Amino acid sequence: MRLEWILHPVMPYAEIAIGLALCVYLFVSVKRDLRAGEARVGKKLAALETDWQAKMESLDERWNELSQISSVLVPPQPPRSGLNLNKRSQALERHRRGETPPEIAAALAIPRNEVELLVKVQRIVLSSMDKPASRAAGL
């Protein structure tokens, strides 16, 4: 009796109309929220772009400064060898003849310690070359 209105023939149409109105309301509110979100993102993006632009300008200025500074700087000369190959070979030849490092240094006008180092390196090289030959003979 009190529930007779539920069975009324217009009731399904009323339910459809209410559902449709609710869908339209939800659609409109979602669209409004999306527009508000897009506006917030647009503002943040604009702020990031201006910040990025300022940083890029700062980097460009710094790059120009460094380019000007680097064009003024002259690269250092590569270090020269203390002994040229000719003097090295002459020093080793004199050592093979039996001259002492002080005599070789005086004759070639090079430091004595360089001559001594050159002689030591030559001895190490020669001794390392003799070891494989003695190993081969022992095997």
Sine and cosine of phi, psi and omega as CSV:
sin_phi,cos_phi,sin_psi,cos_psi,sin_omega,cos_omega
0.00,0.00,-0.80,0.61,0.08,-1.00
-0.97,0.23,-0.33,0.94,-0.03,-1.00
-1.00,-0.07,0.18,0.98,0.00,-1.00
-0.92,0.39,-0.48,0.87,0.00,-1.00
-0.90,0.43,-0.45,0.90,0.04,-1.00
-0.92,0.40,-0.56,0.83,-0.05,-1.00
-1.00,0.01,0.03,1.00,-0.01,-1.00
-0.89,0.46,0.61,-0.79,-0.07,-1.00
-0.90,0.43,-0.33,0.94,-0.03,-1.00
-1.00,0.07,-0.29,0.96,-0.10,-0.99
-0.85,0.52,-0.70,0.71,0.03,-1.00
-0.87,0.49,-0.58,0.81,0.04,-1.00
-0.93,0.37,-0.59,0.80,0.03,-1.00
-0.91,0.40,-0.66,0.75,0.02,-1.00
-0.89,0.45,-0.67,0.74,0.03,-1.00
-0.89,0.45,-0.68,0.74,0.00,-1.00
-0.90,0.44,-0.67,0.74,0.02,-1.00
-0.91,0.42,-0.69,0.72,0.03,-1.00
-0.88,0.48,-0.67,0.74,0.02,-1.00
-0.91,0.42,-0.67,0.74,0.03,-1.00
-0.89,0.46,-0.66,0.75,0.03,-1.00
-0.90,0.43,-0.66,0.75,0.04,-1.00
-0.89,0.45,-0.68,0.73,0.02,-1.00
-0.89,0.46,-0.68,0.74,0.02,-1.00
-0.87,0.49,-0.73,0.68,0.01,-1.00
-0.89,0.46,-0.66,0.75,0.01,-1.00
-0.88,0.48,-0.71,0.70,-0.02,-1.00
-0.91,0.41,-0.66,0.75,-0.03,-1.00
-0.94,0.35,-0.59,0.81,0.05,-1.00
-0.92,0.40,-0.67,0.74,0.03,-1.00
-0.88,0.48,-0.66,0.75,0.01,-1.00
-0.89,0.45,-0.69,0.72,0.02,-1.00
-0.90,0.43,-0.62,0.78,0.04,-1.00
-0.90,0.44,-0.68,0.74,0.03,-1.00
-0.90,0.44,-0.65,0.76,0.03,-1.00
-0.90,0.43,-0.65,0.76,0.04,-1.00
-0.91,0.42,-0.67,0.74,0.04,-1.00
-0.89,0.46,-0.61,0.79,0.02,-1.00
-0.91,0.42,-0.68,0.74,0.03,-1.00
-0.89,0.45,-0.70,0.72,0.01,-1.00
-0.91,0.42,-0.63,0.78,0.03,-1.00
-0.88,0.47,-0.65,0.76,0.03,-1.00
-0.91,0.42,-0.69,0.73,0.01,-1.00
-0.90,0.43,-0.65,0.76,0.01,-1.00
-0.90,0.44,-0.66,0.75,0.02,-1.00
-0.90,0.44,-0.66,0.75,0.02,-1.00
-0.90,0.43,-0.66,0.75,0.02,-1.00
-0.91,0.41,-0.63,0.78,0.01,-1.00
-0.91,0.42,-0.66,0.75,0.02,-1.00
-0.92,0.38,-0.63,0.77,0.04,-1.00
-0.90,0.44,-0.69,0.72,0.02,-1.00
-0.89,0.45,-0.67,0.74,0.00,-1.00
-0.89,0.46,-0.67,0.74,0.01,-1.00
-0.90,0.44,-0.67,0.75,0.02,-1.00
-0.91,0.41,-0.64,0.77,0.02,-1.00
-0.90,0.43,-0.65,0.76,0.04,-1.00
-0.90,0.44,-0.65,0.76,0.03,-1.00
-0.89,0.46,-0.68,0.73,0.03,-1.00
-0.91,0.41,-0.62,0.79,0.05,-1.00
-0.89,0.46,-0.68,0.73,0.03,-1.00
-0.89,0.46,-0.69,0.72,0.00,-1.00
-0.90,0.44,-0.65,0.76,0.02,-1.00
-0.88,0.47,-0.68,0.73,0.02,-1.00
-0.90,0.44,-0.65,0.76,0.04,-1.00
-0.88,0.48,-0.74,0.68,-0.02,-1.00
-0.91,0.41,-0.56,0.83,0.05,-1.00
-0.91,0.42,-0.65,0.76,0.02,-1.00
-0.92,0.39,-0.66,0.75,0.01,-1.00
-0.91,0.42,-0.69,0.72,-0.04,-1.00
-0.93,0.36,-0.46,0.89,0.04,-1.00
-0.96,0.28,-0.40,0.92,0.02,-1.00
-0.99,0.17,-0.57,0.82,-0.05,-1.00
-0.93,0.36,0.60,-0.80,0.04,-1.00
-0.95,-0.30,0.76,-0.65,0.00,-1.00
-0.91,0.42,0.59,-0.81,-0.02,-1.00
-0.93,0.36,0.48,-0.88,0.04,-1.00
-0.94,0.33,0.62,-0.79,0.04,-1.00
-0.91,0.41,0.57,-0.82,-0.03,-1.00
-0.91,0.42,0.64,-0.77,0.00,-1.00
-1.00,0.00,0.49,-0.87,0.04,-1.00
-0.94,0.33,0.62,-0.78,0.01,-1.00
-0.91,0.42,-0.61,0.79,0.01,-1.00
-0.88,-0.48,0.75,-0.66,0.11,-0.99
-0.99,0.11,0.21,-0.98,-0.09,-1.00
-0.89,0.45,-0.57,0.82,0.00,-1.00
-0.90,0.44,-0.73,0.69,0.01,-1.00
-0.92,0.39,-0.57,0.82,0.05,-1.00
-0.88,0.47,-0.75,0.66,-0.02,-1.00
-0.91,0.42,-0.61,0.80,0.04,-1.00
-0.90,0.43,-0.66,0.75,-0.01,-1.00
-0.91,0.42,-0.68,0.74,0.01,-1.00
-0.92,0.38,-0.61,0.79,0.03,-1.00
-0.90,0.44,-0.69,0.72,0.02,-1.00
-0.91,0.42,-0.59,0.80,0.03,-1.00
-0.91,0.40,-0.64,0.77,0.04,-1.00
-0.89,0.45,-0.51,0.86,0.04,-1.00
-0.97,0.23,-0.20,0.98,0.06,-1.00
0.96,-0.30,0.09,1.00,0.02,-1.00
-0.96,0.28,0.48,-0.88,0.01,-1.00
-1.00,0.07,0.36,-0.93,0.02,-1.00
-0.83,0.55,-0.65,0.76,0.04,-1.00
-0.89,0.46,-0.59,0.81,0.02,-1.00
-0.93,0.38,-0.67,0.74,0.01,-1.00
-0.89,0.45,-0.69,0.72,-0.01,-1.00
-0.88,0.47,-0.66,0.75,0.00,-1.00
-0.93,0.38,-0.63,0.78,-0.06,-1.00
-0.94,0.33,-0.60,0.80,-0.07,-1.00
-0.99,-0.15,-0.05,1.00,0.01,-1.00
0.86,0.51,0.75,0.66,0.09,-1.00
-0.78,-0.63,0.37,-0.93,-0.02,-1.00
-0.89,0.46,0.58,-0.82,-0.03,-1.00
-0.90,0.44,-0.63,0.77,-0.02,-1.00
-0.90,0.44,-0.50,0.87,0.06,-1.00
-0.94,0.35,-0.62,0.79,0.04,-1.00
-0.91,0.41,-0.69,0.72,0.01,-1.00
-0.88,0.47,-0.67,0.75,0.03,-1.00
-0.90,0.44,-0.67,0.74,0.02,-1.00
-0.88,0.48,-0.65,0.76,0.02,-1.00
-0.92,0.40,-0.67,0.74,0.02,-1.00
-0.89,0.45,-0.69,0.72,0.02,-1.00
-0.89,0.46,-0.65,0.76,0.02,-1.00
-0.89,0.45,-0.66,0.75,0.03,-1.00
-0.89,0.45,-0.68,0.73,0.00,-1.00
-0.90,0.45,-0.68,0.73,0.00,-1.00
-0.90,0.44,-0.71,0.71,-0.01,-1.00
-0.91,0.41,-0.63,0.78,0.00,-1.00
-0.93,0.36,-0.56,0.83,0.03,-1.00
-0.95,0.31,-0.47,0.88,0.05,-1.00
-0.97,0.25,-0.51,0.86,0.01,-1.00
-0.97,0.26,-0.50,0.87,-0.05,-1.00
-0.89,0.46,-0.74,0.68,0.02,-1.00
-0.89,0.46,-0.55,0.83,0.01,-1.00
-0.93,0.37,-0.64,0.77,0.02,-1.00
-0.94,0.33,-0.55,0.83,0.06,-1.00
-0.92,0.40,-0.64,0.77,0.00,-1.00
-0.92,0.39,-0.60,0.80,0.00,-1.00
-0.94,0.34,-0.57,0.82,-0.01,-1.00
-0.96,0.27,-0.42,0.91,-0.01,-1.00
-0.99,0.16,0.00,0.00,0.00,0.00
